[in-house]
Amino acid sequence: MELSISDEKTKELLTEVIIEMARSKRGVLREIMLEALEEVGLANAIAKGRKDAFVSEEEIFSILDNKK
């Protein structure tokens, strides 16, 4: 037997879960949101980096060595 629910019911259930989580597990929800924002930032940085010229490994190590 296959279980099936409508998109509207799915949205309703997910909304309830998120609201309950926000009420009872604020720290967990906060960590999830921070992780998601970090991932978006990383994805944006990668996308931007692909448009710009690549930097050689030697140039990176030279910059790092000068910071010591």
Long-range contacts (C-beta under 8 A, 24 or more apart in sequence): none
